Amino acid sequence: MIKLLGAVLILVAGTLIGFQQAARFAERPRQLRQLAHALQRLETEIGYGHTPLPEALNRTAAATAEPIASLFRRTAEELKSEQGWSFQECWERSVQVIWIETSMKASERGVMLRLGSTLGISDKEDQMKHLRLALLQLKSEEDAARDDQGRYEKMWKSLGALLAVLIIILMV
Amino acid sequence: MLSHVSHLLPLDLKKLLEGLPAEVKGSLEEIRIRENRPLEISYRGGFRFLAPDGSLKQQAEGSVKPTAEQCRKLLERITNYSLYAMEEELRRGYITVSGGHRIGLAGRTILDGGSVRGIRDIGGFNIRIAREVIGAAAHLLPKLMDRVRGTIGSTLILAPPQQGKTTLVRDMARSLSYGAPSGMERGTIAGKKVGIVDERSEIAACVRGIPTFDVGPRTDVMDACPKAEGMMMLLRSMSPEVLIVDEIGRPEDVEAIREASHAGVSVVATAHAFDVQDAKGRPELYRLIQEGAFLHIVELKRSHDGIMHRIISANALQQASNAKSKEQLAAVSLAGAGVGRFRTEE
C-alpha cells in the first residue's frame, strides 16, 4: 500500500517537473515578444516623443506585462536615487535582478546589457539605431526560441512522466 | 547655494564640494568642471582651484581633476539621462536645469551646412548657480515708475555679465505682477499683466513650461523662444502691460521693442554693455536709446557691499546726443543720474 502511494507520488512529481520545463520553453518566446514590444514602445517615446528617459521607461513599464515591466520600472526608480549611478549601472543591476524571474536566457540578456551601454547618451538617430539593432537581435532569438518550443515542449511534457515511470520500475 | 545643484554632481565630487567652508558654499557662483583638468570654483567674484583634501588654492597644480567617468555621469544627470531630447540645448551650448541653474557646455561641435548643430565629446561644464533674490528690485523700482501712466516706464538695464541683471529683472517681474512694489504706498499700483520672453530660460527657469522661480501671479512666460518673435507673440496673444526681455541686441529684437513701445506696452530689457558710452558701440541698441524708446537707462556695477545702480533718464541723453560731444554727454548723463545701491547678498 505504501509502495503504491510512493509510486503515485513519484509519478505526479515527475509529470509536474516535465510540465514545468515545457512551460519554460513556451514562456520564453512569449516574453521575448513582450520585450520586443516594450522596446518598440521605448523607441517611439525616444524618437518621436522626445520623452526624457526616466519618464519614457515608466510609460513603457505601464504598457507592458510583468515581469518585463519591472525591468523598466526598476531602472527608472534607481535613476532617481541620490547615489550618483550612471544609467548603465542602474540598467545592468535591473537586468540582473529581473532575469532570474523570467524564462529568458543569457543570449538575450547580452542584447539588453549592450543596449544599456548606449541608451540616453547620444542623439536621437543613434538611439533609434541602437534600439532597432536590439529589436532585430531579439527577433532572431525569438525565432530560435520558437524552434526550441516546437522541439522540446512536447518532449518535456512526456519525458517527465516517462522518467518517473522508469524510476518506479527500477525501484520495484 | 551648493545644495541647489549638488544632486547633479557625481558622488565623489559632491562629497568634496560639500566639505567646503559654509561661507564659500553660500556664495558659490560657478563650478567649472573640465575633463582631466583642475576643478575650479568661483565665488564672490573670485576663483579658486580645489585640492583633493578639500582646501582651496590659487594655483592649479595638485588640484582635483575630474575623470572622464565623472564627466559622463555629470552629463547624464544634467540631461536627465536623455541627451537625445536636448538637441536644441546642445545647439545653443547650454542646458537649463530645474531651479534655473544654467550649465554651459564646451566641446567639439558638429556642423551642419556651416552652422553649429550640436556639441559632441563634451569636455567642459560650467555650472552657474542661479539665485532668486526677492526684493532685489525694491530700491530701484519706485524710481522707474511712470507716475502719469501708473506703470513702469520702459527701462534698459546695461551691465557686463555676472552683475545681477537677470536677478534684477526677475524680481521686477515678480513685484510688478503682484502690484504695489515695496517703497510705494500699498494699493496705489495694481498688479500688472507681465509678459516675459525667456529665450535662455534664465528669468523664469521654466521646466516644461511652468516657471520654477516666483515671477508673480499675473505673469506669462514664453519659454525658450527667440526674443523678437516671442515679444510679437505675447503682444498679439497675451495683451501684456509690461514686457520683460533679457539680453537684447539683434536688429530684429530692436524692431520688436519699437513695435511694443508704440503699442503702449512698457518694455524692460537688459543688454550686455559696460555703460551708456559702451552701448554706443552697438548701433542698433544705441539707435533705440536715441529714439527714446526707453524712459530710463540703468547701469549696474558690482562692488563689495552689493550692487550699485545709476539711473539715467533718456531725456538727458537725448539732449547730450544733440550736443554731439563726448564730454558733454558724460556731464549731462551724470547730472541726470540718480545713484543708489541695492544688495543682492542674502
HADDOCK unambig.tbl for C-alpha pairs under 7 A between the chains (distance, minus, plus):
assign (segid A and resid 50 and name CA) (segid B and resid 85 and name CA) 5.03 0.50 0.50
assign (segid A and resid 51 and name CA) (segid B and resid 85 and name CA) 6.87 0.50 0.50
assign (segid A and resid 52 and name CA) (segid B and resid 80 and name CA) 6.57 0.50 0.50
assign (segid A and resid 52 and name CA) (segid B and resid 82 and name CA) 5.29 0.50 0.50
assign (segid A and resid 52 and name CA) (segid B and resid 85 and name CA) 6.51 0.50 0.50
assign (segid A and resid 53 and name CA) (segid B and resid 81 and name CA) 5.91 0.50 0.50
assign (segid A and resid 53 and name CA) (segid B and resid 82 and name CA) 5.42 0.50 0.50
assign (segid A and resid 82 and name CA) (segid B and resid 7 and name CA) 6.82 0.50 0.50
assign (segid A and resid 83 and name CA) (segid B and resid 11 and name CA) 6.42 0.50 0.50
assign (segid A and resid 84 and name CA) (segid B and resid 10 and name CA) 5.25 0.50 0.50
assign (segid A and resid 84 and name CA) (segid B and resid 11 and name CA) 5.30 0.50 0.50
assign (segid A and resid 86 and name CA) (segid B and resid 73 and name CA) 5.56 0.50 0.50
assign (segid A and resid 87 and name CA) (segid B and resid 81 and name CA) 6.88 0.50 0.50
assign (segid A and resid 120 and name CA) (segid B and resid 81 and name CA) 5.10 0.50 0.50
assign (segid A and resid 120 and name CA) (segid B and resid 82 and name CA) 4.56 0.50 0.50
assign (segid A and resid 120 and name CA) (segid B and resid 83 and name CA) 5.67 0.50 0.50
assign (segid A and resid 120 and name CA) (segid B and resid 84 and name CA) 6.58 0.50 0.50
assign (segid A and resid 121 and name CA) (segid B and resid 81 and name CA) 6.85 0.50 0.50
assign (segid A and resid 121 and name CA) (segid B and resid 82 and name CA) 6.57 0.50 0.50
assign (segid A and resid 121 and name CA) (segid B and resid 83 and name CA) 5.37 0.50 0.50
assign (segid A and resid 122 and name CA) (segid B and resid 83 and name CA) 5.68 0.50 0.50
assign (segid A and resid 122 and name CA) (segid B and resid 84 and name CA) 5.83 0.50 0.50
assign (segid A and resid 123 and name CA) (segid B and resid 83 and name CA) 6.13 0.50 0.50
assign (segid A and resid 123 and name CA) (segid B and resid 84 and name CA) 4.16 0.50 0.50
assign (segid A and resid 124 and name CA) (segid B and resid 84 and name CA) 4.65 0.50 0.50
